[in-house]
Each structure stands twice: as structure tokens, then as C-alpha cells.
Amino acid sequence: MPNWDALRTHFPALEGRVDLNTAGGGPMCREAADAAHAYFDELFRQGDTRWNATLERVEATRAQTARLLNVSPREIAFLGNASYGLNLVADLFAGDGEVVALSDEFPSVTLPWLQRKRSVRFLDSPEELDGALTPATGVLALSFVQYKTGYRANLAKVSELCRSKGVKLVVDATQGFGVFPIDLTRTPVDALVFSAYKWANAGYGVAPLYVRHALLEEHGLPSAGWRSANQPYDLQATTLDLTTDARGLELGHPPFAGVLALGGALGLIESIGIDEIESRVQNLVDVLHQGLDARGVAIDSPRERELRSAITMVRVPDPAATAATLAEKDILVSARGDGLRVSLHYYNTEDEIEQFLEAVQAS
């Protein structure tokens, strides 16, 4: 079993505070920071003489990311943020019928389609998904974990539903990657993106995008830059010969520092084991829910393990004021809608949960 106390030391930002706000932005792990520092130090001391070596490290991180998603490295692109990735996907799937999404989705999941004047049909609840896909539906755009409620989609069930209806499935996994296993060979989706600054603990600056290779072969790249070419170093400006690998979506150089930081963070995740992380987080959520129940505090998130995530919405009378009061005590949560969003990761402890519960009860 992992030594969870020892793993906390990989996150210096946790010292002196109770950070229950990974859903807003997780602390950077030492492995990610070390990798980014090493890149900048190398660039500072040696200039741009290490381009090829840096690209090799990028490809190693591409392989790591692919391994954790159980896909081919050629299906992974590294972008600056998830919103850009979702816009690329909206261009890639242009004209593919109506889009179905949840009305409470994170805006980055829905705005790219609306901005392109696509017909978007909004559902009020995830429970409506089963009967929502019609012959007119081309795309289902969905977060793996809903940021407002903590509802976790059953990707296997949603994937099967989409395949049976001939609907493309686009997933934002930002609030789930790094906590829950995602196997895209067993549970196929058409495109998936995640921001690495939350549960992956890699800091800002990179968002991996997976696109199923057959779709890039069918549709081609929606945008192009010099590294989108089959042979980018030929620097051919007068003919179009584009790769069908996802790295072509990077257009130019990848976000080196973010990618290398991600490599360090993924190395830590792999060393712990994603199944161990899921089990740890689920046990901590049990502790939180039991403590809230014992104090008569309402929970506005799923209770079933198969539907819940690391996010719990806690109903309080004045969420913004309560969050501010907790912040004065160095207890970090987010005010969202009618409650507090409490998000746990493996580095949190039962003692921290108790501190939060006592503070909420006193507020």
C-alpha cells in the first residue's frame, strides 16, 4: 500500500493549509516542478541547443499519456489548454448533426459548438441521456465528471449508447483524470481532453487531447502549421501533405515546459497506481459523507460509488461567505451555486476532513 503521508511531502503547497480545492486547481507535485525547472535551466544555460533531446522527452510523455489512456501515442496531441482542444474537435466534427449536452456543463464543453452556430440540445439531467440520442444527433459532448455536482458518467455505458446510435462522443475528462482509470480501448470515445493542472497535479500550461486515429484519417486536420506536415523538417510551403497523427494538431512546437512537467506528474501517478488512487479517494469521500451526515449537513452530490467522484457539493446557507470564512482559517474550498464544492485527492487526510467539518459546523 502506498505511504500516503510520505506522498504528501511531494506537495509543499499543502503545508500550513487544508487544500480541499483540487477541482479548482491542484497543487503542483515536486516531480512536475523539477521537470519544468530542469527544462528552463537547460534553456537558460545552453540556449536552443537541446531541441532534439527535448523533443525526445516530449515523445516519452506522449507515450506515458497514451499508456494511461490505453491508446496509441499517435492519437495524443499536447495543447495549451482544454478549451483549445475542444474547439479543434468542434472543427473536426463540423456538420455532424445536432449536439447534445447537459445544461449545467462547464462552458468550454458547449461554447465551441454554439459559437459555430451548431444546433445544441440541452438536457437538464444525466438521467435523460438514455433516450436523448435521436437519428438527428451527431455528437454527445460530456464531462466525465460534472464540475457543479460531482456526478461521474458511466463512460462504458455512454460509449456503448453512442456507438449503438452512431453518435460521436466527445469527453472532457478534466475533473476525473488522475483519480479514476480511463481505458479508451475498452471504452471507446472519439475525442477526449483534460487539463493537467487539476487532478494530474502538473500545473498550468498543457492539456492532452486524444482523437481516435480513424477519425483523423477520415476528416483530416482542421488546422495546419509547419509541424502538421508528414515531413515537417522538409519545410515545404507550396504543397499540402499533412500527417493524420494527432501531433499535427499541435501545429507548431508543443508547449515544452507544460509537457515535461506533465511527464513528471504522470510518473508519480504511475508509481502509485491509478487503482490505488481511486480506492484512497473513495475512502476519503466515505469519511466526508459520514461526517456531513452526522452533523445534519445536506449533500447535493451522488452517493453511489459508481456515480460519485472526488467532488462533493455541500449545501450551506451562504456559500460565498462560508468559503471566505474557511479561507481565513486556511481551509480552501470553492463556492458553487447553492453550496460548497469540496474536492479531495489522495494527499488529503482524515484529519483535514475533520477540520473542515468542524469549521463548517461553527460557521
CORQUINOR-V117758 format. One record per residue. N is the residue number from 1. RES is the residue in one small letter. SS is DSSP state (H for helix, E for strand, C for the rest). Layout:
BEGIN
N_RES_SS, N_RES_SS
END
This chain:
BEGIN
1_m_C, 2_p_C, 3_n_C, 4_w_H, 5_d_H, 6_a_H, 7_l_H, 8_r_H, 9_t_C, 10_h_C, 11_f_C, 12_p_H, 13_a_H, 14_l_H, 15_e_C, 16_g_C, 17_r_C, 18_v_E, 19_d_E, 20_l_C, 21_n_E, 22_t_C, 23_a_C, 24_g_C, 25_g_C, 26_g_C, 27_p_C, 28_m_C, 29_c_C, 30_r_H, 31_e_H, 32_a_H, 33_a_H, 34_d_H, 35_a_H, 36_a_H, 37_h_H, 38_a_H, 39_y_H, 40_f_H, 41_d_H, 42_e_H, 43_l_H, 44_f_H, 45_r_H, 46_q_H, 47_g_H, 48_d_H, 49_t_H, 50_r_C, 51_w_H, 52_n_H, 53_a_H, 54_t_H, 55_l_H, 56_e_H, 57_r_H, 58_v_H, 59_e_H, 60_a_H, 61_t_H, 62_r_H, 63_a_H, 64_q_H, 65_t_H, 66_a_H, 67_r_H, 68_l_H, 69_l_H, 70_n_C, 71_v_C, 72_s_C, 73_p_H, 74_r_H, 75_e_H, 76_i_E, 77_a_E, 78_f_E, 79_l_E, 80_g_C, 81_n_C, 82_a_H, 83_s_H, 84_y_H, 85_g_H, 86_l_H, 87_n_H, 88_l_H, 89_v_H, 90_a_H, 91_d_H, 92_l_H, 93_f_C, 94_a_C, 95_g_C, 96_d_C, 97_g_C, 98_e_E, 99_v_E, 100_v_E, 101_a_E, 102_l_E, 103_s_C, 104_d_C, 105_e_C, 106_f_C, 107_p_H, 108_s_H, 109_v_H, 110_t_H, 111_l_H, 112_p_H, 113_w_H, 114_l_H, 115_q_H, 116_r_C, 117_k_C, 118_r_C, 119_s_C, 120_v_E, 121_r_E, 122_f_E, 123_l_E, 124_d_C, 125_s_C, 126_p_H, 127_e_H, 128_e_H, 129_l_H, 130_d_H, 131_g_H, 132_a_C, 133_l_C, 134_t_C, 135_p_C, 136_a_C, 137_t_E, 138_g_E, 139_v_E, 140_l_E, 141_a_E, 142_l_E, 143_s_E, 144_f_C, 145_v_E, 146_q_C, 147_y_C, 148_k_C, 149_t_C, 150_g_C, 151_y_C, 152_r_E, 153_a_C, 154_n_C, 155_l_H, 156_a_H, 157_k_H, 158_v_H, 159_s_H, 160_e_H, 161_l_H, 162_c_H, 163_r_H, 164_s_H, 165_k_H, 166_g_C, 167_v_C, 168_k_E, 169_l_E, 170_v_E, 171_v_E, 172_d_E, 173_a_C, 174_t_C, 175_q_C, 176_g_C, 177_f_C, 178_g_C, 179_v_C, 180_f_C, 181_p_C, 182_i_C, 183_d_C, 184_l_C, 185_t_C, 186_r_C, 187_t_C, 188_p_C, 189_v_C, 190_d_C, 191_a_E, 192_l_E, 193_v_E, 194_f_E, 195_s_E, 196_a_C, 197_y_C, 198_k_C, 199_w_C, 200_a_C, 201_n_C, 202_a_C, 203_g_C, 204_y_C, 205_g_C, 206_v_C, 207_a_E, 208_p_E, 209_l_E, 210_y_E, 211_v_E, 212_r_C, 213_h_H, 214_a_H, 215_l_H, 216_l_H, 217_e_H, 218_e_H, 219_h_H, 220_g_C, 221_l_C, 222_p_C, 223_s_C, 224_a_C, 225_g_C, 226_w_H, 227_r_H, 228_s_H, 229_a_E, 230_n_C, 231_q_C, 232_p_H, 233_y_H, 234_d_H, 235_l_C, 236_q_C, 237_a_C, 238_t_C, 239_t_C, 240_l_C, 241_d_C, 242_l_E, 243_t_C, 244_t_C, 245_d_C, 246_a_H, 247_r_H, 248_g_H, 249_l_H, 250_e_H, 251_l_C, 252_g_C, 253_h_C, 254_p_C, 255_p_C, 256_f_H, 257_a_H, 258_g_H, 259_v_H, 260_l_H, 261_a_H, 262_l_H, 263_g_H, 264_g_H, 265_a_H, 266_l_H, 267_g_H, 268_l_H, 269_i_H, 270_e_H, 271_s_H, 272_i_H, 273_g_C, 274_i_H, 275_d_H, 276_e_H, 277_i_H, 278_e_H, 279_s_H, 280_r_H, 281_v_H, 282_q_H, 283_n_H, 284_l_H, 285_v_H, 286_d_H, 287_v_H, 288_l_H, 289_h_H, 290_q_H, 291_g_H, 292_l_H, 293_d_H, 294_a_H, 295_r_C, 296_g_C, 297_v_C, 298_a_C, 299_i_E, 300_d_C, 301_s_C, 302_p_C, 303_r_C, 304_e_C, 305_r_C, 306_e_C, 307_l_C, 308_r_C, 309_s_C, 310_a_C, 311_i_E, 312_t_E, 313_m_E, 314_v_E, 315_r_E, 316_v_C, 317_p_C, 318_d_C, 319_p_H, 320_a_H, 321_a_H, 322_t_H, 323_a_H, 324_a_H, 325_t_H, 326_l_H, 327_a_H, 328_e_H, 329_k_C, 330_d_C, 331_i_E, 332_l_E, 333_v_C, 334_s_E, 335_a_E, 336_r_E, 337_g_C, 338_d_C, 339_g_E, 340_l_E, 341_r_E, 342_v_E, 343_s_E, 344_l_C, 345_h_C, 346_y_C, 347_y_C, 348_n_C, 349_t_C, 350_e_H, 351_d_H, 352_e_H, 353_i_H, 354_e_H, 355_q_H, 356_f_H, 357_l_H, 358_e_H, 359_a_H, 360_v_H, 361_q_H, 362_a_H, 363_s_C
END
